[in-house]
Amino acid sequence: MALAGFLLRRILYAAGLVLAVLILNFVLIRLAPGDPTETLAGQMGGMTEEIRAELRQAYGLDLPMAQQLVIYVGRILSGDLGYSYFFNLPVTSLILERLPATILLLLASLIVSVVIGTTLGVLASRKPQGLLSQLITVGSVVGYSAPVFWTGMLLVILFASVFPILPVSGIRSAAISQGPWLDMLDVARHLVLPALSLAFVQMAQYSRLTRASMLDVLGADYIRTARAKGLAERTVFFKHALRNAILPVVTIIGLQFGNMLAGAIVVETVFNWPGLGRLAFDSVLRRDYPTLLGLLFFSSFLVIVANQLTDLAYRFVDPRIKTG
């Protein structure tokens, strides 16, 4: 019953938060300068005022903002994200078409950052004053301070000019399938640089957090008790210390999901990766309100769901929260 009540409260909270984000996004985008009909007119080489008025009426841009908001929220509740001004396709279709590429990029960067970052943090905590720990700490500070776009551009320059061994643009080299295994290998080669660029900052944060958390746990009384019982140092370090030290990392994984989505926009633009980030960038340039609003709503929904799943994971990882 306690878990059911917790889930109900979190669902209601998430629904209210999604609605608030939806309204805020709509208002901010409508208040931003620019008009979609002006962008369309520039792409068409110009249009008359009559045609522009007809387009504004067809898109509902001639209505008061409050009425536009009510109509838009009603469509969202019915599952309709609208129709793209520029691509002339349903926004839902555009998102579903680009979603696999973004999921692949996010999962790859998440796995790389968590595994490598946590491992480096654990190694740095074994001998805090050692040379390896100092090198990992310095590398973590540098990695955490480096902007995502700067890291991406450095990787492009390095592997496009100095060591041209990896592709720096797109998701595939050829549009024609070369067989399932060769296609997977081709996508994996294209994935390396974008995933590393997006994972670099997160990797540094996980490394610093794991090191600090491990040092804190290793000084606890129950660790000294475990050592006094004669348990092997490997058992004490990994079974007792790491399990408790990993809790803050689990929390940060969910909280950093929004930052990873934001970073994906930059990374996908730098590497021309055909995902949601690239679609969002193109939508901003073209004043494609429905597509941009659909992407913001979908991204906000994913971030909120990730945060709720993080809360659940924390309850399962830490038994003290269950009893509390």
C-alpha positions as CSV (number, residue, x, y, z in Angstrom):
1,M,0.0,0.0,0.0
2,A,2.9,2.4,0.8
3,L,4.4,1.8,-2.6
4,A,1.0,2.2,-4.4
5,G,0.4,5.5,-2.6
6,F,4.0,6.6,-3.5
7,L,3.4,5.8,-7.2
8,L,0.0,7.6,-7.2
9,R,1.5,10.7,-5.7
10,R,4.4,10.7,-8.2
11,I,2.1,10.2,-11.1
12,L,-0.1,13.1,-10.1
13,Y,3.0,15.3,-9.5
14,A,4.4,14.3,-12.9
15,A,1.1,15.1,-14.7
16,G,0.9,18.5,-13.1
17,L,4.6,19.2,-14.0
18,V,4.1,18.2,-17.6
19,L,1.1,20.5,-17.9
20,A,3.0,23.4,-16.4
21,V,6.0,22.8,-18.7
22,L,3.6,22.5,-21.7
23,I,2.0,25.9,-21.0
24,L,5.3,27.6,-20.3
25,N,6.9,26.3,-23.5
26,F,3.9,27.5,-25.5
27,V,3.9,31.0,-24.1
28,L,7.6,31.5,-24.4
29,I,7.7,30.4,-28.0
30,R,4.8,32.5,-29.0
31,L,6.4,35.6,-27.3
32,A,9.7,35.0,-29.1
33,P,10.3,37.3,-32.1
34,G,9.7,36.0,-35.6
35,D,6.8,34.7,-37.6
36,P,6.6,31.3,-39.4
37,T,4.9,32.9,-42.4
38,E,7.9,35.2,-42.8
39,T,10.3,32.2,-42.9
40,L,8.0,30.4,-45.4
41,A,7.9,33.5,-47.5
42,G,11.7,33.7,-47.6
43,Q,12.0,30.0,-48.6
44,M,9.4,30.6,-51.4
45,G,11.0,33.7,-52.7
46,G,8.2,36.0,-51.4
47,M,4.5,35.9,-51.0
48,T,1.6,38.4,-51.1
49,E,-0.1,39.7,-48.0
50,E,-3.3,37.8,-49.0
51,I,-1.5,34.5,-49.0
52,R,0.3,35.3,-45.8
53,A,-3.0,36.1,-44.1
54,E,-4.5,32.8,-45.4
55,L,-1.5,30.9,-44.0
56,R,-1.9,32.6,-40.6
57,Q,-5.5,31.7,-40.6
58,A,-4.8,28.1,-41.6
59,Y,-2.2,27.7,-38.9
60,G,-4.4,29.5,-36.3
61,L,-1.8,32.2,-35.8
62,D,-4.5,34.9,-36.2
63,L,-6.3,33.8,-33.0
64,P,-5.6,35.3,-29.5
65,M,-2.8,33.6,-27.7
66,A,-5.1,32.3,-24.9
67,Q,-7.4,30.7,-27.5
68,Q,-4.4,29.2,-29.3
69,L,-3.2,27.8,-26.0
70,V,-6.5,26.2,-25.2
71,I,-6.7,24.6,-28.6
72,Y,-3.1,23.3,-28.4
73,V,-3.6,21.8,-24.9
74,G,-6.7,20.1,-26.1
75,R,-4.8,18.6,-29.0
76,I,-2.0,17.4,-26.8
77,L,-4.5,15.7,-24.4
78,S,-6.0,13.9,-27.4
79,G,-2.5,12.7,-28.5
80,D,-2.1,15.2,-31.4
81,L,1.2,17.0,-31.5
82,G,0.2,19.1,-34.5
83,Y,1.5,19.4,-38.1
84,S,4.9,20.7,-39.1
85,Y,4.9,24.0,-41.0
86,F,8.2,23.2,-42.8
87,F,8.3,19.4,-43.2
88,N,4.5,19.2,-44.0
89,L,4.3,16.1,-41.9
90,P,2.7,15.2,-38.5
91,V,5.0,16.1,-35.7
92,T,4.5,12.7,-34.1
93,S,5.8,11.0,-37.3
94,L,8.9,13.3,-37.3
95,I,9.7,12.5,-33.7
96,L,9.2,8.8,-34.1
97,E,11.4,8.9,-37.2
98,R,14.3,10.6,-35.4
99,L,13.8,9.1,-32.0
100,P,15.9,5.8,-32.6
101,A,19.0,7.8,-33.5
102,T,18.8,9.9,-30.4
103,I,18.1,6.9,-28.1
104,L,21.1,5.1,-29.6
105,L,23.3,8.2,-28.9
106,L,22.0,8.7,-25.4
107,L,22.3,5.1,-24.4
108,A,25.8,4.8,-25.8
109,S,27.0,7.9,-24.1
110,L,25.2,7.0,-20.8
111,I,26.9,3.5,-20.7
112,V,30.3,4.9,-21.5
113,S,30.1,7.7,-19.0
114,V,28.7,5.6,-16.1
115,V,31.0,2.6,-16.6
116,I,34.2,4.6,-17.3
117,G,33.4,7.4,-14.9
118,T,32.5,5.1,-12.0
119,T,35.6,2.9,-12.6
120,L,37.9,5.9,-12.6
121,G,36.3,7.2,-9.4
122,V,36.8,3.9,-7.7
123,L,40.4,3.7,-8.8
124,A,41.0,7.2,-7.5
125,S,39.6,6.4,-4.1
126,R,41.8,3.4,-3.4
127,K,44.9,5.6,-2.9
128,P,43.6,9.2,-2.6
129,Q,47.1,10.7,-2.4
130,G,48.6,8.5,-5.2
131,L,49.7,9.7,-8.6
132,L,46.8,7.9,-10.4
133,S,44.3,9.5,-8.1
134,Q,45.8,13.0,-8.8
135,L,45.8,12.4,-12.6
136,I,42.1,11.2,-12.5
137,T,41.1,14.2,-10.5
138,V,42.9,16.7,-12.8
139,G,41.3,14.9,-15.8
140,S,37.9,15.1,-14.2
141,V,38.2,18.8,-13.6
142,V,39.3,19.4,-17.2
143,G,36.5,17.2,-18.6
144,Y,33.8,18.8,-16.4
145,S,34.9,22.3,-17.5
146,A,35.0,21.5,-21.3
147,P,31.8,22.6,-23.2
148,V,30.2,19.9,-25.2
149,F,30.4,21.7,-28.5
150,W,34.2,22.4,-27.9
151,T,34.8,18.8,-27.2
152,G,32.9,17.8,-30.3
153,M,34.8,20.3,-32.5
154,L,38.1,19.1,-31.2
155,L,37.1,15.5,-32.0
156,V,36.0,16.5,-35.5
157,I,39.3,18.3,-36.2
158,L,41.4,15.5,-34.7
159,F,39.7,12.6,-36.6
160,A,39.0,14.5,-39.8
161,S,42.4,16.0,-40.4
162,V,45.0,14.5,-38.1
163,F,43.9,10.9,-37.7
164,P,41.1,10.3,-40.4
165,I,40.2,6.9,-39.1
166,L,36.6,7.5,-37.9
167,P,33.7,9.2,-39.7
168,V,32.7,12.6,-38.3
169,S,29.3,13.2,-39.9
170,G,26.0,11.4,-40.3
171,I,24.9,8.0,-39.0
172,R,25.8,5.9,-42.1
173,S,28.3,6.0,-44.9
174,A,26.0,4.7,-47.6
175,A,22.3,4.8,-48.1
176,I,22.2,1.3,-49.7
177,S,22.2,-1.6,-47.2
178,Q,25.4,-3.7,-47.2
179,G,24.0,-6.4,-45.0
180,P,22.9,-6.4,-41.4
181,W,26.3,-6.9,-39.8
182,L,28.1,-4.4,-42.0
183,D,25.3,-1.9,-41.4
184,M,25.6,-2.3,-37.7
185,L,29.4,-1.9,-37.9
186,D,29.0,1.2,-40.0
187,V,26.6,2.8,-37.5
188,A,28.8,1.9,-34.6
189,R,31.8,3.6,-36.3
190,H,29.7,6.8,-36.8
191,L,28.5,6.6,-33.2
192,V,31.9,6.6,-31.5
193,L,32.7,10.3,-31.7
194,P,29.2,11.7,-30.9
195,A,28.9,9.3,-28.0
196,L,32.3,10.2,-26.6
197,S,31.7,14.0,-27.0
198,L,28.4,13.7,-25.1
199,A,29.8,11.4,-22.5
200,F,32.9,13.3,-21.7
201,V,31.3,15.9,-19.3
202,Q,29.1,13.2,-17.7
203,M,32.1,10.9,-17.3
204,A,34.0,13.5,-15.4
205,Q,31.1,14.2,-13.1
206,Y,30.5,10.5,-12.3
207,S,34.3,10.1,-11.6
208,R,34.4,13.0,-9.1
209,L,31.2,12.0,-7.5
210,T,32.2,8.3,-7.1
211,R,35.6,9.2,-5.7
212,A,34.1,11.6,-3.1
213,S,31.3,9.1,-2.2
214,M,33.8,6.2,-1.9
215,L,36.1,8.2,0.4
216,D,33.2,9.1,2.6
217,V,31.9,5.5,2.8
218,L,35.4,4.1,3.5
219,G,35.6,6.1,6.6
220,A,32.4,4.8,8.0
221,D,32.2,2.7,11.2
222,Y,30.7,-0.4,9.5
223,I,33.7,-0.5,7.0
224,R,36.1,-0.5,10.0
225,T,33.9,-3.3,11.5
226,A,34.0,-5.3,8.3
227,R,37.8,-5.0,8.2
228,A,38.1,-5.9,11.9
229,K,36.1,-9.2,11.2
230,G,38.9,-10.2,8.8
231,L,37.0,-9.8,5.6
232,A,39.2,-9.6,2.5
233,E,39.9,-6.0,1.3
234,R,38.4,-6.8,-2.1
235,T,35.1,-7.8,-0.4
236,V,35.1,-4.8,1.9
237,F,35.8,-2.4,-1.0
238,F,33.4,-3.7,-3.6
239,K,30.6,-5.5,-1.7
240,H,30.2,-3.1,1.3
241,A,31.7,0.2,0.2
242,L,30.8,0.4,-3.4
243,R,27.2,-0.6,-3.0
244,N,26.5,2.3,-0.7
245,A,28.8,4.8,-2.5
246,I,26.9,4.1,-5.8
247,L,23.7,5.6,-4.4
248,P,24.5,9.3,-5.3
249,V,25.6,8.1,-8.8
250,V,22.1,6.5,-9.3
251,T,20.5,9.8,-8.4
252,I,22.7,11.9,-10.7
253,I,22.0,9.5,-13.6
254,G,18.3,10.4,-13.6
255,L,18.9,14.1,-12.8
256,Q,21.4,14.5,-15.6
257,F,19.1,13.0,-18.2
258,G,17.8,16.5,-19.1
259,N,21.4,17.8,-19.5
260,M,22.2,14.9,-21.8
261,L,19.2,15.7,-23.9
262,A,20.3,19.4,-24.1
263,G,23.8,18.3,-24.9
264,A,22.4,16.0,-27.7
265,I,21.1,19.1,-29.5
266,V,24.7,20.5,-29.8
267,V,26.3,17.1,-30.5
268,E,23.9,16.1,-33.2
269,T,24.4,19.5,-34.8
270,V,28.2,19.3,-34.7
271,F,28.2,15.7,-36.1
272,N,25.1,16.0,-38.3
273,W,23.5,13.2,-36.4
274,P,19.9,12.7,-37.6
275,G,18.2,12.7,-34.2
276,L,15.8,14.8,-32.2
277,G,18.5,17.4,-31.4
278,R,19.2,18.1,-35.1
279,L,15.4,18.3,-35.7
280,A,15.1,20.8,-32.9
281,F,17.9,22.9,-34.3
282,D,16.3,23.0,-37.7
283,S,12.9,23.8,-36.2
284,V,14.3,26.8,-34.4
285,L,15.9,28.2,-37.5
286,R,12.7,27.7,-39.5
287,R,10.2,29.0,-36.8
288,D,8.5,25.6,-37.0
289,Y,6.3,26.1,-33.9
290,P,4.4,22.8,-33.9
291,T,7.6,20.7,-34.3
292,L,9.5,22.7,-31.7
293,L,6.6,22.5,-29.2
294,G,6.2,18.8,-29.9
295,L,10.0,18.2,-29.3
296,L,9.9,20.3,-26.1
297,F,6.9,18.4,-24.8
298,F,8.3,15.1,-25.6
299,S,11.7,15.9,-24.1
300,S,10.1,17.3,-21.0
301,F,8.0,14.1,-20.7
302,L,11.1,11.9,-21.0
303,V,13.0,13.9,-18.4
304,I,10.1,13.8,-15.9
305,V,9.7,10.0,-16.4
306,A,13.4,9.5,-16.0
307,N,13.3,11.4,-12.7
308,Q,10.4,9.3,-11.4
309,L,12.2,6.1,-12.4
310,T,15.3,7.4,-10.6
311,D,13.2,7.8,-7.4
312,L,11.9,4.2,-7.8
313,A,15.4,2.9,-8.4
314,Y,16.7,4.7,-5.3
315,R,14.0,3.0,-3.2
316,F,15.1,-0.4,-4.5
317,V,18.8,0.2,-4.2
318,D,18.7,1.7,-0.7
319,P,16.7,-0.5,1.8
320,R,16.5,2.4,4.3
321,I,14.1,4.2,2.0
322,K,11.7,1.2,1.9
323,T,11.3,1.2,5.7
324,G,11.1,5.0,5.8
